[in-house]
Amino acid sequence: MSATDKAKNKADEMAGLAKEKFGEATDNPDKKNEGKAEQVKANLKDAAEKVKDAFHK
């Protein structure tokens, strides 16, 4: 996995966490769930990159 991909996935994960915390602070369940979904998406992309890297070695 390239450092760029890794950084982008981490940034997406942190953005999702921020959105989740904002949803909790404002008592907005839609925003909270949207943040959780973004975190899951970023983690899945990171896992897919790791699997792809494992097969390229």
Contact map, one row per residue, 1 for C-alpha under 8 A:
111011000000000000000000000000000000000000000000110110000
111111000000000000000000000000000000000000000000000000000
111111100000000000000000000000000000000000000000000000000
011111110000000000000000000000000000000000000000000000000
111111111000000000000000000000000000000000000000000000000
111111111100000000000000000000000000000000000100000000000
001111111110000000000000000000000000000000000000000000000
000111111111000000000000000000000000000000000000000000000
000011111111100000000000000000000000000001101100000000000
000001111111110000000000000000000000000001000000000000000
000000111111111000000000000000000000000000000000000000000
000000011111111100000000000000000000011001000000000000000
000000001111111110000000000000000000011101100000000000000
000000000111111111000000000000000000001000000000000000000
000000000011111111100000000000000010011000000000000000000
000000000001111111110000000000000111111000000000000000000
000000000000111111111000000000000011001000000000000000000
000000000000011111111100000000000010000000000000000000000
000000000000001111111110000000110110000000000000000000000
000000000000000111111111000000111111000000000000000000000
000000000000000011111111100000010010000000000000000000000
000000000000000001111111110100110000000000000000000000000
000000000000000000111111111111111010000000000000000000000
000000000000000000011111111110010000000000000000000000000
000000000000000000001111111100000000000000000000000000000
000000000000000000000111111100000000000000000000000000000
000000000000000000000011111110000000000000000000000000000
000000000000000000000111111111110000000000000000000000000
000000000000000000000011001111111000000000000000000000000
000000000000000000000010000111111100000000000000000000000
000000000000000000110110000111111110000000000000000000000
000000000000000000111111000111111111000000000000000000000
000000000000000000010010000011111111100000000000000000000
000000000000000100110000000001111111110000000000000000000
000000000000001111111010000000111111111000000000000000000
000000000000000110010000000000011111111100000000000000000
000000000000000100000000000000001111111110000000000000000
000000000001101100000000000000000111111111000000000000000
000000000001111110000000000000000011111111100000000000000
000000000000100000000000000000000001111111110000000000000
000000000000000000000000000000000000111111111000000000000
000000001101100000000000000000000000011111111100000000000
000000001000100000000000000000000000001111111110000000000
000000000000000000000000000000000000000111111111000000000
000000001000000000000000000000000000000011111111100000000
000001001000000000000000000000000000000001111111110000000
000000000000000000000000000000000000000000111111111000000
000000000000000000000000000000000000000000011111111100000
100000000000000000000000000000000000000000001111111110000
100000000000000000000000000000000000000000000111111111000
000000000000000000000000000000000000000000000011111111100
100000000000000000000000000000000000000000000001111111110
100000000000000000000000000000000000000000000000111111111
000000000000000000000000000000000000000000000000011111111
000000000000000000000000000000000000000000000000001111111
000000000000000000000000000000000000000000000000000111111
000000000000000000000000000000000000000000000000000011111
